[in-house]
Amino acid sequence: MEDISLLASLLTRMNQNQLAIGAAVEELAVWVEQRGSADVASNVRGALDTLDKNLEFINLALLSLPTEGKK
């Protein structure tokens, strides 16, 4: 059970990192767009859409993993 709890914690932290990276990249896309590179900003947002599309599944999968105190 300890291994599954560790796995759940690891995946949760990785998901948090992914969200933080996505937010940072979105800020960069805004900055690039403000400087006249709308095509680059659009490409970046397209890649960020993939993160958003996978977010719901990732969250559901994390919730399905057993954690300490959960039976």
mmCIF file as Biopython writes it, N, C-alpha, C and O atoms, coordinates in Angstrom:
data_model
#
loop_
_atom_site.group_PDB
_atom_site.id
_atom_site.type_symbol
_atom_site.label_atom_id
_atom_site.label_alt_id
_atom_site.label_comp_id
_atom_site.label_asym_id
_atom_site.label_entity_id
_atom_site.label_seq_id
_atom_site.pdbx_PDB_ins_code
_atom_site.Cartn_x
_atom_site.Cartn_y
_atom_site.Cartn_z
_atom_site.occupancy
_atom_site.B_iso_or_equiv
_atom_site.auth_seq_id
_atom_site.auth_asym_id
_atom_site.pdbx_PDB_model_num
ATOM 1   N N  . MET A ? 1  ? 0.825   -1.196 0.000   1.0 0.0 1  A 1 
ATOM 2   C CA . MET A ? 1  ? 0.000   0.000  0.000   1.0 0.0 1  A 1 
ATOM 3   C C  . MET A ? 1  ? 0.864   1.252  0.000   1.0 0.0 1  A 1 
ATOM 4   O O  . MET A ? 1  ? 0.498   2.271  -0.585  1.0 0.0 1  A 1 
ATOM 5   N N  . GLU A ? 2  ? 1.996   1.169  0.651   1.0 0.0 2  A 1 
ATOM 6   C CA . GLU A ? 2  ? 2.884   2.332  0.716   1.0 0.0 2  A 1 
ATOM 7   C C  . GLU A ? 2  ? 3.367   2.731  -0.675  1.0 0.0 2  A 1 
ATOM 8   O O  . GLU A ? 2  ? 3.494   3.920  -0.970  1.0 0.0 2  A 1 
ATOM 9   N N  . ASP A ? 3  ? 3.638   1.743  -1.534  1.0 0.0 3  A 1 
ATOM 10  C CA . ASP A ? 3  ? 4.083   2.035  -2.895  1.0 0.0 3  A 1 
ATOM 11  C C  . ASP A ? 3  ? 3.018   2.788  -3.692  1.0 0.0 3  A 1 
ATOM 12  O O  . ASP A ? 3  ? 3.340   3.709  -4.442  1.0 0.0 3  A 1 
ATOM 13  N N  . ILE A ? 4  ? 1.756   2.401  -3.534  1.0 0.0 4  A 1 
ATOM 14  C CA . ILE A ? 4  ? 0.679   3.071  -4.247  1.0 0.0 4  A 1 
ATOM 15  C C  . ILE A ? 4  ? 0.501   4.488  -3.724  1.0 0.0 4  A 1 
ATOM 16  O O  . ILE A ? 4  ? 0.254   5.409  -4.502  1.0 0.0 4  A 1 
ATOM 17  N N  . SER A ? 5  ? 0.624   4.670  -2.427  1.0 0.0 5  A 1 
ATOM 18  C CA . SER A ? 5  ? 0.524   6.007  -1.846  1.0 0.0 5  A 1 
ATOM 19  C C  . SER A ? 5  ? 1.652   6.900  -2.355  1.0 0.0 5  A 1 
ATOM 20  O O  . SER A ? 5  ? 1.433   8.072  -2.662  1.0 0.0 5  A 1 
ATOM 21  N N  . LEU A ? 6  ? 2.849   6.346  -2.442  1.0 0.0 6  A 1 
ATOM 22  C CA . LEU A ? 6  ? 3.986   7.092  -2.972  1.0 0.0 6  A 1 
ATOM 23  C C  . LEU A ? 6  ? 3.755   7.440  -4.439  1.0 0.0 6  A 1 
ATOM 24  O O  . LEU A ? 6  ? 4.048   8.556  -4.868  1.0 0.0 6  A 1 
ATOM 25  N N  . LEU A ? 7  ? 3.237   6.500  -5.198  1.0 0.0 7  A 1 
ATOM 26  C CA . LEU A ? 7  ? 2.934   6.741  -6.606  1.0 0.0 7  A 1 
ATOM 27  C C  . LEU A ? 7  ? 1.898   7.853  -6.749  1.0 0.0 7  A 1 
ATOM 28  O O  . LEU A ? 7  ? 2.049   8.742  -7.587  1.0 0.0 7  A 1 
ATOM 29  N N  . ALA A ? 8  ? 0.857   7.805  -5.939  1.0 0.0 8  A 1 
ATOM 30  C CA . ALA A ? 8  ? -0.179  8.841  -5.987  1.0 0.0 8  A 1 
ATOM 31  C C  . ALA A ? 8  ? 0.413   10.215 -5.668  1.0 0.0 8  A 1 
ATOM 32  O O  . ALA A ? 8  ? 0.084   11.202 -6.326  1.0 0.0 8  A 1 
ATOM 33  N N  . SER A ? 9  ? 1.280   10.276 -4.665  1.0 0.0 9  A 1 
ATOM 34  C CA . SER A ? 9  ? 1.922   11.546 -4.309  1.0 0.0 9  A 1 
ATOM 35  C C  . SER A ? 9  ? 2.818   12.043 -5.433  1.0 0.0 9  A 1 
ATOM 36  O O  . SER A ? 9  ? 2.825   13.234 -5.747  1.0 0.0 9  A 1 
ATOM 37  N N  . LEU A ? 10 ? 3.571   11.139 -6.037  1.0 0.0 10 A 1 
ATOM 38  C CA . LEU A ? 10 ? 4.453   11.494 -7.144  1.0 0.0 10 A 1 
ATOM 39  C C  . LEU A ? 10 ? 3.660   12.034 -8.324  1.0 0.0 10 A 1 
ATOM 40  O O  . LEU A ? 10 ? 4.011   13.073 -8.884  1.0 0.0 10 A 1 
ATOM 41  N N  . LEU A ? 11 ? 2.600   11.343 -8.705  1.0 0.0 11 A 1 
ATOM 42  C CA . LEU A ? 11 ? 1.797   11.777 -9.839  1.0 0.0 11 A 1 
ATOM 43  C C  . LEU A ? 11 ? 1.088   13.103 -9.557  1.0 0.0 11 A 1 
ATOM 44  O O  . LEU A ? 11 ? 0.932   13.928 -10.458 1.0 0.0 11 A 1 
ATOM 45  N N  . THR A ? 12 ? 0.666   13.307 -8.328  1.0 0.0 12 A 1 
ATOM 46  C CA . THR A ? 12 ? 0.042   14.577 -7.949  1.0 0.0 12 A 1 
ATOM 47  C C  . THR A ? 12 ? 1.032   15.716 -8.104  1.0 0.0 12 A 1 
ATOM 48  O O  . THR A ? 12 ? 0.690   16.765 -8.650  1.0 0.0 12 A 1 
ATOM 49  N N  . ARG A ? 13 ? 2.255   15.525 -7.629  1.0 0.0 13 A 1 
ATOM 50  C CA . ARG A ? 13 ? 3.282   16.568 -7.767  1.0 0.0 13 A 1 
ATOM 51  C C  . ARG A ? 13 ? 3.636   16.814 -9.226  1.0 0.0 13 A 1 
ATOM 52  O O  . ARG A ? 13 ? 3.845   17.958 -9.630  1.0 0.0 13 A 1 
ATOM 53  N N  . MET A ? 14 ? 3.705   15.765 -10.007 1.0 0.0 14 A 1 
ATOM 54  C CA . MET A ? 14 ? 4.000   15.927 -11.435 1.0 0.0 14 A 1 
ATOM 55  C C  . MET A ? 14 ? 2.877   16.710 -12.116 1.0 0.0 14 A 1 
ATOM 56  O O  . MET A ? 14 ? 3.136   17.551 -12.976 1.0 0.0 14 A 1 
ATOM 57  N N  . ASN A ? 15 ? 1.632   16.432 -11.732 1.0 0.0 15 A 1 
ATOM 58  C CA . ASN A ? 15 ? 0.501   17.164 -12.281 1.0 0.0 15 A 1 
ATOM 59  C C  . ASN A ? 15 ? 0.570   18.636 -11.886 1.0 0.0 15 A 1 
ATOM 60  O O  . ASN A ? 15 ? 0.288   19.510 -12.705 1.0 0.0 15 A 1 
ATOM 61  N N  . GLN A ? 16 ? 0.937   18.913 -10.653 1.0 0.0 16 A 1 
ATOM 62  C CA . GLN A ? 16 ? 1.084   20.296 -10.210 1.0 0.0 16 A 1 
ATOM 63  C C  . GLN A ? 16 ? 2.189   21.003 -10.992 1.0 0.0 16 A 1 
ATOM 64  O O  . GLN A ? 16 ? 2.051   22.174 -11.345 1.0 0.0 16 A 1 
ATOM 65  N N  . ASN A ? 17 ? 3.266   20.303 -11.256 1.0 0.0 17 A 1 
ATOM 66  C CA . ASN A ? 17 ? 4.345   20.881 -12.064 1.0 0.0 17 A 1 
ATOM 67  C C  . ASN A ? 17 ? 3.860   21.181 -13.474 1.0 0.0 17 A 1 
ATOM 68  O O  . ASN A ? 17 ? 4.178   22.232 -14.030 1.0 0.0 17 A 1 
ATOM 69  N N  . GLN A ? 18 ? 3.095   20.269 -14.054 1.0 0.0 18 A 1 
ATOM 70  C CA . GLN A ? 18 ? 2.574   20.467 -15.401 1.0 0.0 18 A 1 
ATOM 71  C C  . GLN A ? 18 ? 1.678   21.701 -15.447 1.0 0.0 18 A 1 
ATOM 72  O O  . GLN A ? 18 ? 1.748   22.481 -16.397 1.0 0.0 18 A 1 
ATOM 73  N N  . LEU A ? 19 ? 0.843   21.881 -14.435 1.0 0.0 19 A 1 
ATOM 74  C CA . LEU A ? 19 ? -0.032  23.054 -14.389 1.0 0.0 19 A 1 
ATOM 75  C C  . LEU A ? 19 ? 0.774   24.341 -14.258 1.0 0.0 19 A 1 
ATOM 76  O O  . LEU A ? 19 ? 0.450   25.347 -14.888 1.0 0.0 19 A 1 
ATOM 77  N N  . ALA A ? 20 ? 1.812   24.308 -13.448 1.0 0.0 20 A 1 
ATOM 78  C CA . ALA A ? 20 ? 2.664   25.490 -13.269 1.0 0.0 20 A 1 
ATOM 79  C C  . ALA A ? 20 ? 3.401   25.839 -14.560 1.0 0.0 20 A 1 
ATOM 80  O O  . ALA A ? 20 ? 3.490   27.009 -14.932 1.0 0.0 20 A 1 
ATOM 81  N N  . ILE A ? 21 ? 3.919   24.836 -15.231 1.0 0.0 21 A 1 
ATOM 82  C CA . ILE A ? 21 ? 4.608   25.069 -16.506 1.0 0.0 21 A 1 
ATOM 83  C C  . ILE A ? 21 ? 3.622   25.625 -17.535 1.0 0.0 21 A 1 
ATOM 84  O O  . ILE A ? 21 ? 3.956   26.542 -18.284 1.0 0.0 21 A 1 
ATOM 85  N N  . GLY A ? 22 ? 2.422   25.076 -17.570 1.0 0.0 22 A 1 
ATOM 86  C CA . GLY A ? 22 ? 1.406   25.571 -18.498 1.0 0.0 22 A 1 
ATOM 87  C C  . GLY A ? 22 ? 1.073   27.037 -18.244 1.0 0.0 22 A 1 
ATOM 88  O O  . GLY A ? 22 ? 0.937   27.818 -19.186 1.0 0.0 22 A 1 
ATOM 89  N N  . ALA A ? 23 ? 0.942   27.409 -16.979 1.0 0.0 23 A 1 
ATOM 90  C CA . ALA A ? 23 ? 0.652   28.805 -16.638 1.0 0.0 23 A 1 
ATOM 91  C C  . ALA A ? 23 ? 1.801   29.724 -17.047 1.0 0.0 23 A 1 
ATOM 92  O O  . ALA A ? 23 ? 1.572   30.819 -17.560 1.0 0.0 23 A 1 
ATOM 93  N N  . ALA A ? 24 ? 3.026   29.278 -16.821 1.0 0.0 24 A 1 
ATOM 94  C CA . ALA A ? 24 ? 4.190   30.079 -17.202 1.0 0.0 24 A 1 
ATOM 95  C C  . ALA A ? 24 ? 4.271   30.242 -18.714 1.0 0.0 24 A 1 
ATOM 96  O O  . ALA A ? 24 ? 4.571   31.331 -19.204 1.0 0.0 24 A 1 
ATOM 97  N N  . VAL A ? 25 ? 4.010   29.183 -19.450 1.0 0.0 25 A 1 
ATOM 98  C CA . VAL A ? 25 ? 4.062   29.247 -20.905 1.0 0.0 25 A 1 
ATOM 99  C C  . VAL A ? 25 ? 2.954   30.153 -21.437 1.0 0.0 25 A 1 
ATOM 100 O O  . VAL A ? 25 ? 3.164   30.880 -22.408 1.0 0.0 25 A 1 
ATOM 101 N N  . GLU A ? 26 ? 1.786   30.117 -20.817 1.0 0.0 26 A 1 
ATOM 102 C CA . GLU A ? 26 ? 0.699   31.007 -21.224 1.0 0.0 26 A 1 
ATOM 103 C C  . GLU A ? 26 ? 1.114   32.469 -21.031 1.0 0.0 26 A 1 
ATOM 104 O O  . GLU A ? 26 ? 0.826   33.307 -21.886 1.0 0.0 26 A 1 
ATOM 105 N N  . GLU A ? 27 ? 1.776   32.780 -19.933 1.0 0.0 27 A 1 
ATOM 106 C CA . GLU A ? 27 ? 2.278   34.141 -19.715 1.0 0.0 27 A 1 
ATOM 107 C C  . GLU A ? 27 ? 3.252   34.546 -20.821 1.0 0.0 27 A 1 
ATOM 108 O O  . GLU A ? 27 ? 3.215   35.677 -21.307 1.0 0.0 27 A 1 
ATOM 109 N N  . LEU A ? 28 ? 4.110   33.632 -21.207 1.0 0.0 28 A 1 
ATOM 110 C CA . LEU A ? 28 ? 5.054   33.914 -22.295 1.0 0.0 28 A 1 
ATOM 111 C C  . LEU A ? 28 ? 4.324   34.116 -23.623 1.0 0.0 28 A 1 
ATOM 112 O O  . LEU A ? 28 ? 4.729   34.954 -24.428 1.0 0.0 28 A 1 
ATOM 113 N N  . ALA A ? 29 ? 3.258   33.361 -23.856 1.0 0.0 29 A 1 
ATOM 114 C CA . ALA A ? 29 ? 2.479   33.516 -25.081 1.0 0.0 29 A 1 
ATOM 115 C C  . ALA A ? 29 ? 1.855   34.911 -25.141 1.0 0.0 29 A 1 
ATOM 116 O O  . ALA A ? 29 ? 1.837   35.541 -26.198 1.0 0.0 29 A 1 
ATOM 117 N N  . VAL A ? 30 ? 1.350   35.384 -24.016 1.0 0.0 30 A 1 
ATOM 118 C CA . VAL A ? 30 ? 0.780   36.736 -23.956 1.0 0.0 30 A 1 
ATOM 119 C C  . VAL A ? 30 ? 1.863   37.767 -24.256 1.0 0.0 30 A 1 
ATOM 120 O O  . VAL A ? 30 ? 1.642   38.704 -25.023 1.0 0.0 30 A 1 
ATOM 121 N N  . TRP A ? 31 ? 3.012   37.594 -23.658 1.0 0.0 31 A 1 
ATOM 122 C CA . TRP A ? 31 ? 4.136   38.519 -23.857 1.0 0.0 31 A 1 
ATOM 123 C C  . TRP A ? 31 ? 4.557   38.552 -25.334 1.0 0.0 31 A 1 
ATOM 124 O O  . TRP A ? 31 ? 4.783   39.623 -25.897 1.0 0.0 31 A 1 
ATOM 125 N N  . VAL A ? 32 ? 4.658   37.382 -25.945 1.0 0.0 32 A 1 
ATOM 126 C CA . VAL A ? 32 ? 5.043   37.286 -27.363 1.0 0.0 32 A 1 
ATOM 127 C C  . VAL A ? 32 ? 3.982   37.953 -28.238 1.0 0.0 32 A 1 
ATOM 128 O O  . VAL A ? 32 ? 4.313   38.691 -29.166 1.0 0.0 32 A 1 
ATOM 129 N N  . GLU A ? 33 ? 2.723   37.695 -27.945 1.0 0.0 33 A 1 
ATOM 130 C CA . GLU A ? 33 ? 1.638   38.271 -28.733 1.0 0.0 33 A 1 
ATOM 131 C C  . GLU A ? 33 ? 1.630   39.799 -28.652 1.0 0.0 33 A 1 
ATOM 132 O O  . GLU A ? 33 ? 1.380   40.476 -29.649 1.0 0.0 33 A 1 
ATOM 133 N N  . GLN A ? 34 ? 1.903   40.331 -27.474 1.0 0.0 34 A 1 
ATOM 134 C CA . GLN A ? 34 ? 1.936   41.779 -27.301 1.0 0.0 34 A 1 
ATOM 135 C C  . GLN A ? 34 ? 3.057   42.434 -28.104 1.0 0.0 34 A 1 
ATOM 136 O O  . GLN A ? 34 ? 3.022   43.634 -28.374 1.0 0.0 34 A 1 
ATOM 137 N N  . ARG A ? 35 ? 4.037   41.643 -28.476 1.0 0.0 35 A 1 
ATOM 138 C CA . ARG A ? 35 ? 5.155   42.160 -29.244 1.0 0.0 35 A 1 
ATOM 139 C C  . ARG A ? 35 ? 5.041   41.855 -30.740 1.0 0.0 35 A 1 
ATOM 140 O O  . ARG A ? 35 ? 6.008   41.979 -31.492 1.0 0.0 35 A 1 
ATOM 141 N N  . GLY A ? 36 ? 3.835   41.454 -31.148 1.0 0.0 36 A 1 
ATOM 142 C CA . GLY A ? 36 ? 3.572   41.331 -32.569 1.0 0.0 36 A 1 
ATOM 143 C C  . GLY A ? 36 ? 3.728   39.958 -33.186 1.0 0.0 36 A 1 
ATOM 144 O O  . GLY A ? 36 ? 3.646   39.828 -34.407 1.0 0.0 36 A 1 
ATOM 145 N N  . SER A ? 37 ? 3.949   38.941 -32.392 1.0 0.0 37 A 1 
ATOM 146 C CA . SER A ? 37 ? 4.112   37.590 -32.948 1.0 0.0 37 A 1 
ATOM 147 C C  . SER A ? 37 ? 2.869   36.752 -32.659 1.0 0.0 37 A 1 
ATOM 148 O O  . SER A ? 37 ? 2.918   35.781 -31.904 1.0 0.0 37 A 1 
ATOM 149 N N  . ALA A ? 38 ? 1.772   37.142 -33.267 1.0 0.0 38 A 1 
ATOM 150 C CA . ALA A ? 38 ? 0.510   36.453 -33.031 1.0 0.0 38 A 1 
ATOM 151 C C  . ALA A ? 38 ? 0.554   34.996 -33.477 1.0 0.0 38 A 1 
ATOM 152 O O  . ALA A ? 38 ? -0.061  34.140 -32.843 1.0 0.0 38 A 1 
ATOM 153 N N  . ASP A ? 39 ? 1.274   34.701 -34.561 1.0 0.0 39 A 1 
ATOM 154 C CA . ASP A ? 39 ? 1.372   33.312 -35.041 1.0 0.0 39 A 1 
ATOM 155 C C  . ASP A ? 39 ? 2.058   32.416 -34.016 1.0 0.0 39 A 1 
ATOM 156 O O  . ASP A ? 39 ? 1.615   31.296 -33.761 1.0 0.0 39 A 1 
ATOM 157 N N  . VAL A ? 40 ? 3.147   32.920 -33.432 1.0 0.0 40 A 1 
ATOM 158 C CA . VAL A ? 40 ? 3.865   32.138 -32.416 1.0 0.0 40 A 1 
ATOM 159 C C  . VAL A ? 40 ? 2.978   31.931 -31.200 1.0 0.0 40 A 1 
ATOM 160 O O  . VAL A ? 40 ? 2.904   30.825 -30.664 1.0 0.0 40 A 1 
ATOM 161 N N  . ALA A ? 41 ? 2.307   32.987 -30.763 1.0 0.0 41 A 1 
ATOM 162 C CA . ALA A ? 41 ? 1.418   32.881 -29.602 1.0 0.0 41 A 1 
ATOM 163 C C  . ALA A ? 41 ? 0.300   31.882 -29.865 1.0 0.0 41 A 1 
ATOM 164 O O  . ALA A ? 41 ? -0.083  31.125 -28.972 1.0 0.0 41 A 1 
ATOM 165 N N  . SER A ? 42 ? -0.221  31.878 -31.080 1.0 0.0 42 A 1 
ATOM 166 C CA . SER A ? 42 ? -1.281  30.934 -31.435 1.0 0.0 42 A 1 
ATOM 167 C C  . SER A ? 42 ? -0.770  29.495 -31.398 1.0 0.0 42 A 1 
ATOM 168 O O  . SER A ? 42 ? -1.471  28.601 -30.924 1.0 0.0 42 A 1 
ATOM 169 N N  . ASN A ? 43 ? 0.427   29.270 -31.888 1.0 0.0 43 A 1 
ATOM 170 C CA . ASN A ? 43 ? 1.021   27.924 -31.846 1.0 0.0 43 A 1 
ATOM 171 C C  . ASN A ? 43 ? 1.224   27.456 -30.413 1.0 0.0 43 A 1 
ATOM 172 O O  . ASN A ? 43 ? 0.977   26.294 -30.089 1.0 0.0 43 A 1 
ATOM 173 N N  . VAL A ? 44 ? 1.673   28.360 -29.565 1.0 0.0 44 A 1 
ATOM 174 C CA . VAL A ? 44 ? 1.880   28.020 -28.151 1.0 0.0 44 A 1 
ATOM 175 C C  . VAL A ? 44 ? 0.551   27.657 -27.509 1.0 0.0 44 A 1 
ATOM 176 O O  . VAL A ? 44 ? 0.461   26.671 -26.778 1.0 0.0 44 A 1 
ATOM 177 N N  . ARG A ? 45 ? -0.475  28.445 -27.778 1.0 0.0 45 A 1 
ATOM 178 C CA . ARG A ? 45 ? -1.795  28.160 -27.191 1.0 0.0 45 A 1 
ATOM 179 C C  . ARG A ? 45 ? -2.357  26.837 -27.705 1.0 0.0 45 A 1 
ATOM 180 O O  . ARG A ? 45 ? -3.066  26.137 -26.982 1.0 0.0 45 A 1 
ATOM 181 N N  . GLY A ? 46 ? -2.045  26.502 -28.933 1.0 0.0 46 A 1 
ATOM 182 C CA . GLY A ? 46 ? -2.466  25.202 -29.453 1.0 0.0 46 A 1 
ATOM 183 C C  . GLY A ? 46 ? -1.849  24.055 -28.676 1.0 0.0 46 A 1 
ATOM 184 O O  . GLY A ? 46 ? -2.512  23.059 -28.387 1.0 0.0 46 A 1 
ATOM 185 N N  . ALA A ? 47 ? -0.581  24.200 -28.341 1.0 0.0 47 A 1 
ATOM 186 C CA . ALA A ? 47 ? 0.088   23.176 -27.530 1.0 0.0 47 A 1 
ATOM 187 C C  . ALA A ? 47 ? -0.496  23.142 -26.114 1.0 0.0 47 A 1 
ATOM 188 O O  . ALA A ? 47 ? -0.644  22.072 -25.524 1.0 0.0 47 A 1 
ATOM 189 N N  . LEU A ? 48 ? -0.824  24.310 -25.578 1.0 0.0 48 A 1 
ATOM 190 C CA . LEU A ? 48 ? -1.412  24.367 -24.233 1.0 0.0 48 A 1 
ATOM 191 C C  . LEU A ? 48 ? -2.801  23.726 -24.208 1.0 0.0 48 A 1 
ATOM 192 O O  . LEU A ? 48 ? -3.221  23.198 -23.178 1.0 0.0 48 A 1 
ATOM 193 N N  . ASP A ? 49 ? -3.508  23.768 -25.323 1.0 0.0 49 A 1 
ATOM 194 C CA . ASP A ? 49 ? -4.817  23.113 -25.389 1.0 0.0 49 A 1 
ATOM 195 C C  . ASP A ? 49 ? -4.707  21.617 -25.110 1.0 0.0 49 A 1 
ATOM 196 O O  . ASP A ? 49 ? -5.613  21.027 -24.521 1.0 0.0 49 A 1 
ATOM 197 N N  . THR A ? 50 ? -3.614  21.008 -25.525 1.0 0.0 50 A 1 
ATOM 198 C CA . THR A ? 50 ? -3.397  19.586 -25.242 1.0 0.0 50 A 1 
ATOM 199 C C  . THR A ? 50 ? -3.323  19.351 -23.743 1.0 0.0 50 A 1 
ATOM 200 O O  . THR A ? 50 ? -3.890  18.385 -23.233 1.0 0.0 50 A 1 
ATOM 201 N N  . LEU A ? 51 ? -2.627  20.231 -23.036 1.0 0.0 51 A 1 
ATOM 202 C CA . LEU A ? 51 ? -2.557  20.109 -21.573 1.0 0.0 51 A 1 
ATOM 203 C C  . LEU A ? 51 ? -3.956  20.201 -20.967 1.0 0.0 51 A 1 
ATOM 204 O O  . LEU A ? 51 ? -4.316  19.412 -20.092 1.0 0.0 51 A 1 
ATOM 205 N N  . ASP A ? 52 ? -4.738  21.167 -21.437 1.0 0.0 52 A 1 
ATOM 206 C CA . ASP A ? 52 ? -6.085  21.348 -20.908 1.0 0.0 52 A 1 
ATOM 207 C C  . ASP A ? 52 ? -6.983  20.150 -21.195 1.0 0.0 52 A 1 
ATOM 208 O O  . ASP A ? 52 ? -7.775  19.744 -20.345 1.0 0.0 52 A 1 
ATOM 209 N N  . LYS A ? 53 ? -6.858  19.587 -22.391 1.0 0.0 53 A 1 
ATOM 210 C CA . LYS A ? 53 ? -7.695  18.441 -22.760 1.0 0.0 53 A 1 
ATOM 211 C C  . LYS A ? 53 ? -7.392  17.220 -21.895 1.0 0.0 53 A 1 
ATOM 212 O O  . LYS A ? 53 ? -8.284  16.419 -21.612 1.0 0.0 53 A 1 
ATOM 213 N N  . ASN A ? 54 ? -6.150  17.081 -21.479 1.0 0.0 54 A 1 
ATOM 214 C CA . ASN A ? 54 ? -5.761  15.930 -20.668 1.0 0.0 54 A 1 
ATOM 215 C C  . ASN A ? 54 ? -5.971  16.147 -19.170 1.0 0.0 54 A 1 
ATOM 216 O O  . ASN A ? 54 ? -5.925  15.189 -18.399 1.0 0.0 54 A 1 
ATOM 217 N N  . LEU A ? 55 ? -6.198  17.377 -18.754 1.0 0.0 55 A 1 
ATOM 218 C CA . LEU A ? 55 ? -6.283  17.696 -17.332 1.0 0.0 55 A 1 
ATOM 219 C C  . LEU A ? 55 ? -7.396  16.935 -16.618 1.0 0.0 55 A 1 
ATOM 220 O O  . LEU A ? 55 ? -7.171  16.391 -15.537 1.0 0.0 55 A 1 
ATOM 221 N N  . GLU A ? 56 ? -8.587  16.887 -17.200 1.0 0.0 56 A 1 
ATOM 222 C CA . GLU A ? 56 ? -9.706  16.209 -16.544 1.0 0.0 56 A 1 
ATOM 223 C C  . GLU A ? 56 ? -9.394  14.724 -16.326 1.0 0.0 56 A 1 
ATOM 224 O O  . GLU A ? 56 ? -9.635  14.193 -15.242 1.0 0.0 56 A 1 
ATOM 225 N N  . PHE A ? 57 ? -8.866  14.063 -17.342 1.0 0.0 57 A 1 
ATOM 226 C CA . PHE A ? 57 ? -8.528  12.645 -17.206 1.0 0.0 57 A 1 
ATOM 227 C C  . PHE A ? 57 ? -7.468  12.437 -16.123 1.0 0.0 57 A 1 
ATOM 228 O O  . PHE A ? 57 ? -7.580  11.523 -15.306 1.0 0.0 57 A 1 
ATOM 229 N N  . ILE A ? 58 ? -6.455  13.279 -16.121 1.0 0.0 58 A 1 
ATOM 230 C CA . ILE A ? 58 ? -5.383  13.154 -15.129 1.0 0.0 58 A 1 
ATOM 231 C C  . ILE A ? 58 ? -5.951  13.303 -13.724 1.0 0.0 58 A 1 
ATOM 232 O O  . ILE A ? 58 ? -5.629  12.519 -12.831 1.0 0.0 58 A 1 
ATOM 233 N N  . ASN A ? 59 ? -6.793  14.306 -13.534 1.0 0.0 59 A 1 
ATOM 234 C CA . ASN A ? 59 ? -7.387  14.507 -12.205 1.0 0.0 59 A 1 
ATOM 235 C C  . ASN A ? 59 ? -8.249  13.328 -11.783 1.0 0.0 59 A 1 
ATOM 236 O O  . ASN A ? 59 ? -8.184  12.905 -10.629 1.0 0.0 59 A 1 
ATOM 237 N N  . LEU A ? 60 ? -9.047  12.793 -12.682 1.0 0.0 60 A 1 
ATOM 238 C CA . LEU A ? 60 ? -9.870  11.626 -12.352 1.0 0.0 60 A 1 
ATOM 239 C C  . LEU A ? 60 ? -9.005  10.414 -12.020 1.0 0.0 60 A 1 
ATOM 240 O O  . LEU A ? 60 ? -9.305  9.666  -11.089 1.0 0.0 60 A 1 
ATOM 241 N N  . ALA A ? 61 ? -7.939  10.226 -12.780 1.0 0.0 61 A 1 
ATOM 242 C CA . ALA A ? 61 ? -7.041  9.102  -12.510 1.0 0.0 61 A 1 
ATOM 243 C C  . ALA A ? 61 ? -6.379  9.255  -11.145 1.0 0.0 61 A 1 
ATOM 244 O O  . ALA A ? 61 ? -6.250  8.278  -10.407 1.0 0.0 61 A 1 
ATOM 245 N N  . LEU A ? 62 ? -5.966  10.456 -10.808 1.0 0.0 62 A 1 
ATOM 246 C CA . LEU A ? 62 ? -5.343  10.689 -9.503  1.0 0.0 62 A 1 
ATOM 247 C C  . LEU A ? 62 ? -6.334  10.423 -8.374  1.0 0.0 62 A 1 
ATOM 248 O O  . LEU A ? 62 ? -5.971  9.853  -7.345  1.0 0.0 62 A 1 
ATOM 249 N N  . LEU A ? 63 ? -7.572  10.832 -8.568  1.0 0.0 63 A 1 
ATOM 250 C CA . LEU A ? 63 ? -8.589  10.595 -7.534  1.0 0.0 63 A 1 
ATOM 251 C C  . LEU A ? 63 ? -8.886  9.113  -7.348  1.0 0.0 63 A 1 
ATOM 252 O O  . LEU A ? 63 ? -9.298  8.691  -6.267  1.0 0.0 63 A 1 
ATOM 253 N N  . SER A ? 64 ? -8.681  8.326  -8.391  1.0 0.0 64 A 1 
ATOM 254 C CA . SER A ? 64 ? -8.985  6.899  -8.299  1.0 0.0 64 A 1 
ATOM 255 C C  . SER A ? 64 ? -7.889  6.107  -7.591  1.0 0.0 64 A 1 
ATOM 256 O O  . SER A ? 64 ? -8.116  4.969  -7.180  1.0 0.0 64 A 1 
ATOM 257 N N  . LEU A ? 65 ? -6.709  6.694  -7.445  1.0 0.0 65 A 1 
ATOM 258 C CA . LEU A ? 65 ? -5.621  6.001  -6.759  1.0 0.0 65 A 1 
ATOM 259 C C  . LEU A ? 65 ? -5.844  6.024  -5.251  1.0 0.0 65 A 1 
ATOM 260 O O  . LEU A ? 65 ? -6.223  7.055  -4.695  1.0 0.0 65 A 1 
ATOM 261 N N  . PRO A ? 66 ? -5.617  4.915  -4.598  1.0 0.0 66 A 1 
ATOM 262 C CA . PRO A ? 66 ? -5.760  4.904  -3.147  1.0 0.0 66 A 1 
ATOM 263 C C  . PRO A ? 66 ? -4.667  5.755  -2.490  1.0 0.0 66 A 1 
ATOM 264 O O  . PRO A ? 66 ? -3.532  5.801  -2.963  1.0 0.0 66 A 1 
ATOM 265 N N  . THR A ? 67 ? -5.026  6.415  -1.413  1.0 0.0 67 A 1 
ATOM 266 C CA . THR A ? 67 ? -4.056  7.191  -0.637  1.0 0.0 67 A 1 
ATOM 267 C C  . THR A ? 67 ? -4.142  6.768  0.822   1.0 0.0 67 A 1 
ATOM 268 O O  . THR A ? 67 ? -5.040  6.015  1.198   1.0 0.0 67 A 1 
ATOM 269 N N  . GLU A ? 68 ? -3.234  7.235  1.629   1.0 0.0 68 A 1 
ATOM 270 C CA . GLU A ? 68 ? -3.230  6.889  3.046   1.0 0.0 68 A 1 
ATOM 271 C C  . GLU A ? 68 ? -4.567  7.276  3.673   1.0 0.0 68 A 1 
ATOM 272 O O  . GLU A ? 68 ? -5.084  8.366  3.428   1.0 0.0 68 A 1 
ATOM 273 N N  . GLY A ? 69 ? -5.105  6.401  4.461   1.0 0.0 69 A 1 
ATOM 274 C CA . GLY A ? 69 ? -6.346  6.648  5.148   1.0 0.0 69 A 1 
ATOM 275 C C  . GLY A ? 69 ? -7.579  6.414  4.299   1.0 0.0 69 A 1 
ATOM 276 O O  . GLY A ? 69 ? -8.697  6.491  4.810   1.0 0.0 69 A 1 
ATOM 277 N N  . LYS A ? 70 ? -7.410  6.134  3.035   1.0 0.0 70 A 1 
ATOM 278 C CA . LYS A ? 70 ? -8.522  5.869  2.123   1.0 0.0 70 A 1 
ATOM 279 C C  . LYS A ? 70 ? -8.570  4.374  1.855   1.0 0.0 70 A 1 
ATOM 280 O O  . LYS A ? 70 ? -7.554  3.774  1.505   1.0 0.0 70 A 1 
ATOM 281 N N  . LYS A ? 71 ? -9.721  3.776  2.013   1.0 0.0 71 A 1 
ATOM 282 C CA . LYS A ? 71 ? -9.846  2.325  1.812   1.0 0.0 71 A 1 
ATOM 283 C C  . LYS A ? 71 ? -10.747 2.007  0.664   1.0 0.0 71 A 1 
ATOM 284 O O  . LYS A ? 71 ? -10.964 0.836  0.355   1.0 0.0 71 A 1 
#
